[in-house]
């Protein structure tokens, strides 16, 4: 086993700490040192179940360094007939049980088109029944978090099922790791909304895309706060596109923490006193525009 020293980037470290999985952290370090994933179970003295859960956690955090599972094949989705549904219901106890479980979870009867969707979950996506149950529960919880008092439709759940398939979520370990990662992300998203002084409403779809991208980049909270302050100072308020430019530029430069950004701002030769910085071209242009409009 290779035991050379390993450097963990701050963004990866935050993800690992957020996951709170000692097995995942150990496996990450093992792989980061260049070791063979096939030897991990033996060399780390980790059971197959624990190793599977650790690997699933790393995949859902975007930190897996082994081979990724192949996504679903591109192309037209299958179209099932009423006869297909009838045959499956009469010959497959698994399909019967799944239909009953989904009706119970959603608290309402399901109809012909819903049966076709569920048949696709099993036959096309290859999702086990227990994973589909977790998927439906996850979609219910997400709807509640977004303020809906109604359970989601099977069409809505189908969209999430395809997203799961694209991410390789087809086992209980993968599903659990994904939901844990989403819970950590939702917690940070709530903090981000508080930092941006957004209260009493949910983010729009466009705002959520920006915010998710910033969290995925691995910035710490103080770095995002610095970007927000500079955005408000230079534009007079929250401009998502402008703030995104600042964070994209820091990301490209590998600046993910407030300390790293302040260190860059204090570099010799900038012409700015310690603790201050010169405005970049985008910021100068924004201020000039405000002066013209004023």
Secondary structure, 3 states (H helix, E strand, C coil): CCCCCCCCCHHHHHHHHHHCCHHHHHHHHHHHCCCCHHHHHHHCCCCHHHHHHHHHHHHHHCCCCCCCCCCCCCCCCCCCCHHHHHHHHHHCHHHHHHHHHHHHHHCCCCCHHHHHHHHHHHHCCCCCHHHHHHHHHHHHHHHHHCCCCCCCCHHHHHHHHHHHHHCCCCCHHHHHHHHHHHHHHHHHHHHHHHHCCCCCCCCCHHHHHHHHHHHHHCCCHHHHHHHHHHHHHHHCCCCHHHHHHHHHHHHHCCCCCHHHHHHHHCCCCCCCCCCCCCCCHHHHHHHHHHHHHC
